[in-house]
Amino acid sequence: AYEMSDDECWHRLGLEALRQGNHQVVEMSYQRTKNFERLSFLYLLTGNVEKLRKMLRIAEMRRDIMGRFHNALFLGSASERV
């Protein structure tokens, strides 16, 4: 996947890594394919609050209203959801 730089390869690698429980490879594949929704959910499942906060800031910079809402919901931040 590194050499090919193909999103489809990264996506398939992420699916297989997820099936095998290798969340580090899943995280890397979601980052490479810019799959922000799944990446946020992965951080929620692994309990990585710091990276969830970072995803909230990224959603704000991208002006992604639903991404911002979901990340704020995952973080339990009522003020950010409004």
URBELRA-V996635 format. One record per residue. RES is the residue in three letters. BURIAL is + if it has 24 or more other ideal C-beta (glycine too) atoms within 12 Angstrom, else -. Layout:
{{RES;BURIAL} {RES;BURIAL}}
This chain:
{{ALA;-} {TYR;-} {GLU;-} {MET;-} {SER;-} {ASP;-} {ASP;-} {GLU;-} {CYS;-} {TRP;+} {HIS;-} {ARG;-} {LEU;+} {GLY;+} {LEU;-} {GLU;-} {ALA;-} {LEU;+} {ARG;-} {GLN;-} {GLY;-} {ASN;-} {HIS;+} {GLN;-} {VAL;+} {VAL;+} {GLU;+} {MET;-} {SER;+} {TYR;+} {GLN;+} {ARG;-} {THR;+} {LYS;-} {ASN;+} {PHE;+} {GLU;+} {ARG;+} {LEU;+} {SER;+} {PHE;+} {LEU;+} {TYR;+} {LEU;+} {LEU;-} {THR;-} {GLY;-} {ASN;-} {VAL;-} {GLU;-} {LYS;+} {LEU;+} {ARG;-} {LYS;-} {MET;+} {LEU;+} {ARG;-} {ILE;-} {ALA;+} {GLU;-} {MET;-} {ARG;-} {ARG;-} {ASP;-} {ILE;-} {MET;-} {GLY;+} {ARG;+} {PHE;-} {HIS;+} {ASN;+} {ALA;+} {LEU;-} {PHE;+} {LEU;+} {GLY;-} {SER;-} {ALA;-} {SER;-} {GLU;-} {ARG;-} {VAL;-}}
